[in-house]
Amino acid sequence: MLDSWKHRMAERAKRKELQYTGGTPETASFHRQAYHRHFEGYTEVKRVDERGRTVIERVYTGKYYEPELAPHRRLTLRMFYVIFFLGGTALFLFCATRTVPCNTAPYVNLFQALAVPMLLWCAYVLVFYLPATGKLTIGEYNSLHKPLIRASTLTALCMWLAGAGALACFILHLETGTISDLLCAAGFAGGGALMFLIGLMENHLEYAMAANEAKPPEDGIEIE
């Protein structure tokens, strides 16, 4: 009975470790994909703490990504991102909340609804991107630079499609339509253009690979 209890406790401890690490350092290929993506470039090693427990220590030993811009230009670029995001969001919300015929059309509402989570995604990435003005780890580069391009581009696409729907609504109801539909179409297009500029500028931002002077710990395994 005692052996059975010890076995259950050992299995429970093992499951907790696997849940935390996504695998074990000795079998890095079995780590969760998200774990690899977040800790890529880190070297991890098992240590025994003062309480006799086995813990995992991680030291970043991979390369750094650094924008090829002077520090003041990096801040300026982020200011433009904030202006473009706020301007694009304001234009979209203003047009989407007008009491006009196009805002009652299902094919316009569909893309308006899709634009909302895209805006939230873009805002989420920007919250973490804006303070990161220096060197980026591999995980930070993959979770900030690339998602910002995707989020802003998809947001722009949804806004443009909403604008195209508003224009189609005006054409289909030419006799009863109002100029407000055209203004909404222009507003959606303008908001999308501002969001697209974020992705365009970030996509053209050059990043240089910077060396890391940190030495990997002995018996450590680098996460790839």
C-alpha positions as CSV (number, residue, x, y, z in Angstrom):
1,M,0.0,0.0,0.0
2,L,2.9,2.4,0.9
3,D,4.6,1.6,-2.4
4,S,1.4,2.3,-4.3
5,W,1.0,5.6,-2.6
6,K,4.6,6.6,-3.4
7,H,4.1,5.6,-7.0
8,R,1.0,7.8,-7.2
9,M,2.8,10.7,-5.7
10,A,5.7,10.3,-8.1
11,E,3.4,10.1,-11.1
12,R,1.6,13.2,-9.8
13,A,4.9,15.1,-9.5
14,K,5.9,14.1,-12.9
15,R,2.6,15.2,-14.5
16,K,3.0,18.6,-12.8
17,E,6.5,19.0,-14.2
18,L,5.4,18.0,-17.6
19,Q,2.5,20.5,-17.4
20,Y,5.0,23.3,-16.5
21,T,7.7,22.5,-19.0
22,G,5.8,20.8,-21.8
23,G,8.3,18.0,-21.6
24,T,11.6,17.4,-19.8
25,P,14.9,19.1,-20.6
26,E,16.4,15.7,-21.6
27,T,13.7,15.2,-24.2
28,A,13.3,18.7,-25.7
29,S,11.8,17.4,-28.9
30,F,8.7,16.5,-26.9
31,H,8.1,20.0,-25.5
32,R,4.9,21.7,-26.5
33,Q,5.1,23.9,-29.6
34,A,4.1,27.0,-27.6
35,Y,6.8,26.2,-25.1
36,H,9.4,26.0,-27.8
37,R,8.2,29.2,-29.4
38,H,8.3,31.1,-26.2
39,F,11.6,29.8,-24.8
40,E,13.5,29.4,-28.1
41,G,17.1,30.4,-27.7
42,Y,17.1,29.7,-23.9
43,T,19.4,27.1,-22.4
44,E,17.7,25.2,-19.5
45,V,19.3,23.0,-16.9
46,K,18.0,21.1,-13.9
47,R,19.1,22.3,-10.4
48,V,18.4,21.2,-6.9
49,D,17.4,24.1,-4.7
50,E,18.0,24.5,-0.9
51,R,14.9,22.5,-0.1
52,G,16.1,19.6,-2.2
53,R,13.6,20.1,-4.9
54,T,14.5,19.8,-8.6
55,V,13.9,23.1,-10.4
56,I,14.6,24.2,-14.0
57,E,16.7,27.3,-14.6
58,R,16.7,29.1,-18.0
59,V,19.4,31.4,-19.3
60,Y,19.0,33.1,-22.6
61,T,22.0,32.2,-24.8
62,G,20.5,32.7,-28.3
63,K,21.0,35.6,-30.7
64,Y,19.2,38.9,-30.3
65,Y,17.2,40.8,-32.9
66,E,17.8,44.6,-32.8
67,P,16.0,47.2,-35.0
68,E,18.5,49.0,-37.3
69,L,17.3,52.4,-36.1
70,A,18.6,55.0,-33.7
71,P,16.9,54.9,-30.3
72,H,15.0,58.2,-30.9
73,R,13.8,56.9,-34.3
74,R,12.5,53.7,-32.6
75,L,10.4,55.9,-30.3
76,T,9.2,58.0,-33.2
77,L,8.2,54.9,-35.1
78,R,6.2,53.6,-32.1
79,M,4.5,57.0,-31.8
80,F,3.4,56.7,-35.5
81,Y,2.0,53.2,-34.8
82,V,-0.1,54.5,-31.9
83,I,-1.4,57.4,-34.0
84,F,-2.2,55.1,-36.9
85,F,-3.9,52.6,-34.6
86,L,-6.0,55.2,-32.8
87,G,-6.9,57.0,-36.0
88,G,-7.9,53.8,-37.8
89,T,-9.9,52.6,-34.8
90,A,-11.7,55.9,-34.5
91,L,-12.6,56.1,-38.1
92,F,-13.9,52.5,-38.1
93,L,-16.0,52.9,-35.0
94,F,-17.4,56.3,-36.1
95,C,-18.5,54.9,-39.4
96,A,-19.8,51.6,-38.0
97,T,-22.0,53.4,-35.5
98,R,-23.8,55.7,-37.9
99,T,-27.5,55.2,-38.6
100,V,-27.1,54.7,-42.3
101,P,-28.5,52.0,-44.7
102,C,-25.1,50.3,-45.2
103,N,-24.8,49.5,-41.5
104,T,-27.9,47.4,-41.7
105,A,-26.6,45.3,-44.6
106,P,-25.6,41.7,-43.4
107,Y,-22.6,41.7,-45.8
108,V,-21.3,44.9,-44.2
109,N,-22.0,43.8,-40.7
110,L,-20.1,40.5,-41.2
111,F,-16.8,42.3,-42.0
112,Q,-17.5,44.9,-39.2
113,A,-17.8,42.0,-36.8
114,L,-14.6,40.4,-38.0
115,A,-12.7,43.7,-37.7
116,V,-13.5,44.0,-34.0
117,P,-11.4,40.9,-32.8
118,M,-8.7,41.9,-35.3
119,L,-8.5,45.3,-33.7
120,L,-8.3,43.7,-30.2
121,W,-5.6,41.4,-31.4
122,C,-3.6,44.3,-32.9
123,A,-4.1,46.3,-29.6
124,Y,-2.9,43.3,-27.6
125,V,0.3,43.0,-29.6
126,L,1.0,46.7,-29.5
127,V,0.7,46.8,-25.7
128,F,3.7,44.4,-25.5
129,Y,5.5,45.8,-28.6
130,L,5.6,49.4,-27.6
131,P,7.8,49.1,-24.5
132,A,10.2,46.7,-26.3
133,T,12.5,49.3,-27.8
134,G,15.8,47.4,-27.4
135,K,17.1,44.0,-28.3
136,L,14.5,41.2,-28.7
137,T,15.0,37.6,-27.9
138,I,13.9,35.0,-30.6
139,G,10.7,34.4,-28.7
140,E,9.9,38.2,-28.4
141,Y,10.7,38.7,-32.1
142,N,8.4,35.9,-33.1
143,S,5.6,37.0,-30.8
144,L,5.8,40.7,-31.5
145,H,7.3,41.6,-34.9
146,K,5.5,38.9,-37.0
147,P,2.1,39.0,-35.2
148,L,2.0,42.8,-35.5
149,I,2.4,42.6,-39.2
150,R,-0.3,39.9,-39.5
151,A,-2.7,41.6,-37.0
152,S,-2.6,45.0,-38.7
153,T,-2.8,43.6,-42.2
154,L,-5.8,41.4,-41.4
155,T,-7.5,44.3,-39.6
156,A,-7.0,46.5,-42.7
157,L,-8.4,43.8,-44.9
158,C,-11.6,43.5,-42.8
159,M,-12.1,47.3,-42.8
160,W,-11.5,47.4,-46.6
161,L,-14.1,44.6,-47.2
162,A,-16.5,46.5,-44.9
163,G,-15.9,49.6,-47.1
164,A,-16.4,47.6,-50.3
165,G,-19.7,46.3,-48.8
166,A,-20.8,49.9,-48.0
167,L,-20.0,50.9,-51.5
168,A,-21.9,47.9,-52.9
169,C,-24.9,48.8,-50.7
170,F,-24.9,52.4,-52.1
171,I,-24.8,51.0,-55.7
172,L,-27.5,48.4,-55.1
173,H,-29.8,50.9,-53.6
174,L,-29.0,53.9,-55.7
175,E,-32.5,55.3,-55.7
176,T,-32.9,55.2,-51.9
177,G,-29.3,55.3,-50.8
178,T,-27.7,58.4,-49.3
179,I,-24.3,60.0,-49.5
180,S,-23.7,58.8,-46.0
181,D,-23.1,55.3,-47.4
182,L,-20.3,56.7,-49.5
183,L,-18.8,58.5,-46.6
184,C,-18.9,55.4,-44.5
185,A,-17.2,53.5,-47.3
186,A,-14.5,56.1,-47.5
187,G,-14.1,56.0,-43.7
188,F,-13.7,52.2,-43.6
189,A,-11.2,52.5,-46.4
190,G,-9.3,55.2,-44.6
191,G,-9.2,53.3,-41.4
192,G,-8.0,50.3,-43.2
193,A,-5.2,52.3,-44.8
194,L,-4.0,53.5,-41.4
195,M,-3.9,50.0,-40.0
196,F,-2.2,48.7,-43.2
197,L,0.6,51.4,-42.7
198,I,1.5,49.8,-39.4
199,G,2.1,46.4,-41.0
200,L,3.8,47.9,-44.0
201,M,6.3,50.0,-41.9
202,E,7.0,47.1,-39.6
203,N,7.5,44.7,-42.5
204,H,10.1,47.0,-43.9
205,L,11.9,47.5,-40.6
206,E,15.3,45.8,-40.8
207,Y,16.5,43.8,-37.8
208,A,20.1,43.0,-37.2
209,M,21.3,39.9,-35.4
210,A,23.3,40.8,-32.3
211,A,25.6,38.4,-30.5
212,N,24.8,37.2,-26.9
213,E,27.7,37.2,-24.5
214,A,25.9,35.0,-22.0
215,K,27.6,31.6,-21.5
216,P,25.4,28.5,-21.5
217,P,25.4,26.6,-18.2
218,E,27.1,23.3,-18.1
219,D,24.9,20.3,-18.8
220,G,22.3,22.7,-20.2
221,I,20.2,22.0,-23.3
222,E,19.3,24.7,-25.7
223,I,15.7,25.0,-26.7
224,E,15.3,25.2,-30.5
